[in-house]
């Protein structure tokens, strides 16, 4: 690397330490213009733009890294998350499935895959992904929550209740889980149970409008 590239990188990291992401990105871009095939510079640009919320630029740089080093599961994972955050759920699904096919995936890949499938309206595939996560990482509480959400959306209320209750057995202060468990009991025509969980949600979050509205609806004569 040239002296200019080294200076740009040093200045970029100094700006990162100062919390100035935009200036850091400019210095990394300066380094990238001089050394466009450097994976480390491209990866720093990907991550900085991701933090800045400039997801199209982040995706562009992750894809540049993968053209140089296509067998990087970490970069593919980050690319999939960036696609998900930019609401390109189909691209996210394709990316996460490629990582899984490579056999080099982290368990959390299944969580993001399940979320992407859910937003595409493919609840069965979403549920299958969450099951894989729970099999490989059973202590993950998030999997129980999102599994409950997907099961409720697909009309599998009894099973959804099981997963919400598993989560609440570990932590009874998850307001969203309490609310959705109440909604699931409503869908299952168990209104007394639904009231119990809406009340618990409101005890933790008195400003929760959704729980308040549902409890008010159930309390009407």
C-alpha positions in Angstrom: 0.0 0.0 0.0 1.2 3.5 -0.8 1.9 6.2 1.9 -1.4 7.9 0.9 -3.4 4.8 1.5 -1.8 4.3 4.9 -2.6 7.9 5.8 -6.2 7.6 4.6 -6.7 4.4 6.7 -5.1 6.0 9.8 -7.3 9.0 9.5 -10.4 6.8 9.0 -9.7 4.9 12.1 -9.1 8.1 14.0 -12.5 9.3 12.9 -14.1 6.0 13.9 -12.6 6.4 17.4 -14.1 9.9 17.5 -17.5 8.5 16.4 -17.5 10.5 13.2 -18.7 7.8 10.8 -19.3 10.0 7.8 -15.7 11.4 7.9 -14.4 7.9 8.4 -16.3 6.7 5.3 -14.7 9.5 3.2 -11.2 8.5 4.3 -11.9 4.8 3.6 -13.2 5.8 0.2 -10.0 7.8 -0.4 -8.0 4.6 0.4 -10.3 2.5 -1.8 -9.8 4.7 -4.8 -6.1 4.1 -4.5 -6.4 0.4 -3.7 -9.8 -0.8 -5.0 -9.1 -4.6 -4.5 -8.2 -4.4 -0.8 -10.7 -6.6 1.0 -10.1 -4.9 4.4 -10.8 -1.4 3.1 -13.9 -2.6 1.3 -15.2 -4.4 4.4 -14.6 -1.3 6.6 -16.7 0.7 4.1 -19.4 -1.9 4.1 -19.6 -1.8 7.9 -19.4 2.0 8.2 -22.2 2.5 5.7 -24.3 -0.2 7.4 -23.9 1.7 10.7 -24.8 5.0 9.0 -28.0 3.3 7.6 -26.9 3.8 4.0 -27.8 0.3 3.1 -27.5 0.5 -0.6 -23.9 1.5 -0.3 -23.2 -1.1 2.4 -24.7 -3.8 0.1 -22.6 -2.6 -2.8 -19.3 -2.9 -0.9 -20.3 -6.3 0.6 -20.9 -7.5 -2.9 -17.5 -6.1 -4.0 -15.8 -8.1 -1.2 -17.7 -11.3 -2.3 -16.5 -10.9 -5.9 -13.0 -11.0 -4.6 -13.5 -13.6 -1.9 -16.8 -15.5 -2.6 -16.4 -18.1 0.1 -16.7 -15.7 3.1 -19.7 -16.7 5.2 -19.3 -13.7 7.5 -19.6 -11.3 4.6 -22.5 -13.2 3.2 -24.2 -13.1 6.6 -23.7 -9.3 6.8 -25.0 -8.9 3.2 -28.1 -10.9 4.1 -28.8 -8.8 7.1 -28.3 -5.6 5.0 -30.8 -6.9 2.4 -33.3 -7.7 5.2 -32.9 -4.2 6.8 -33.4 -2.6 3.3 -36.7 -4.7 3.1 -35.4 -6.7 0.1 -36.6 -9.9 1.7 -36.3 -12.1 -1.4 -32.6 -11.2 -1.7 -32.1 -11.8 2.0 -33.7 -15.3 1.7 -31.4 -16.1 -1.3 -28.3 -14.9 0.6 -29.1 -16.8 3.8 -29.9 -20.0 2.0 -26.6 -19.8 0.1 -24.8 -19.6 3.5 -26.7 -22.6 4.8 -26.0 -24.6 1.7 -22.2 -23.9 2.2 -22.4 -25.5 5.7 -20.5 -22.6 7.2 -23.4 -20.8 8.7 -24.0 -19.5 12.3 -27.2 -20.6 14.1 -28.5 -17.0 13.9 -28.7 -17.3 10.1 -31.9 -19.3 10.7 -33.4 -16.5 12.7 -32.8 -13.9 9.9 -34.0 -16.5 7.3 -37.2 -17.0 9.4 -37.8 -13.3 9.7 -37.3 -12.8 5.9 -39.7 -15.6 5.1 -42.3 -14.2 7.5 -42.2 -10.8 5.8 -42.7 -12.6 2.5 -45.9 -14.2 3.9 -44.3 -17.7 3.9 -45.1 -18.7 7.5 -44.4 -22.4 7.0 -40.9 -21.7 5.8 -40.4 -19.2 8.5 -41.5 -21.8 11.1 -39.1 -24.4 9.6 -36.2 -21.9 9.9 -37.0 -21.2 13.6 -37.2 -24.9 14.3 -33.7 -25.3 12.9 -32.5 -22.5 15.2 -34.1 -24.0 18.2 -32.6 -27.4 17.4 -29.1 -25.9 17.1 -29.4 -23.3 19.8 -32.2 -24.3 22.2 -31.4 -21.5 24.8 -32.2 -18.8 22.3 -35.3 -17.0 23.7 -35.8 -14.9 20.5 -36.5 -18.1 18.6 -39.4 -18.9 20.9 -40.8 -15.4 20.5 -40.6 -15.3 16.7 -41.8 -18.9 16.5 -44.9 -18.0 18.5 -45.5 -15.0 16.1 -45.2 -17.1 13.0 -47.4 -19.9 14.4 -50.1 -17.4 15.4 -50.0 -15.9 11.9 -50.5 -19.4 10.4 -53.4 -20.2 12.7 -51.6 -22.8 14.8 -52.7 -21.2 18.1 -52.2 -24.1 20.5 -48.5 -24.5 19.4 -48.0 -20.7 19.4 -49.1 -20.7 23.1 -46.6 -23.3 23.9 -43.7 -21.2 22.5 -44.8 -17.9 24.1 -45.2 -19.7 27.5 -41.7 -21.2 27.1 -40.3 -17.7 26.7 -42.3 -16.3 29.6 -41.2 -19.2 31.8 -37.6 -17.8 31.3 -38.5 -14.1 31.6 -42.0 -12.9 32.6 -41.2 -9.3 31.7 -41.4 -9.6 27.9 -44.2 -7.2 27.2 -44.6 -8.0 23.6 -44.7 -11.8 24.3 -47.4 -11.2 27.0 -49.5 -9.1 24.5 -49.2 -11.7 21.7 -50.0 -14.5 24.1 -53.1 -12.6 25.0 -54.0 -12.2 21.4 -53.4 -15.9 20.7 -55.7 -16.9 23.5 -58.3 -14.5 22.0 -57.9 -16.3 18.7 -58.4 -19.5 20.6 -61.6 -18.1 22.2 -60.1 -18.3 25.7 -61.0 -14.8 26.7 -60.3 -15.2 30.4 -56.7 -16.2 29.8 -56.4 -13.4 27.3 -57.4 -10.9 29.9 -54.8 -12.2 32.3 -51.9 -11.6 29.8 -53.2 -8.2 28.7 -53.3 -7.2 32.4 -49.7 -8.5 32.9 -48.5 -6.5 29.9 -50.2 -3.4 31.2 -48.6 -3.8 34.6 -45.2 -3.7 33.0 -46.1 -1.1 30.4 -49.1 1.0 31.5 -48.9 3.0 28.2 -49.2 0.0 26.0 -52.2 1.0 23.8 -52.6 -2.3 22.1 -53.0 -4.2 25.4 -55.2 -1.5 26.8 -57.5 -1.6 23.8 -57.8 -5.4 23.8 -58.5 -5.5 27.5 -61.1 -2.8 27.1 -62.7 -4.7 24.2 -62.9 -7.9 26.3 -64.2 -6.1 29.3 -67.2 -4.7 27.4 -70.6 -6.1 28.4 
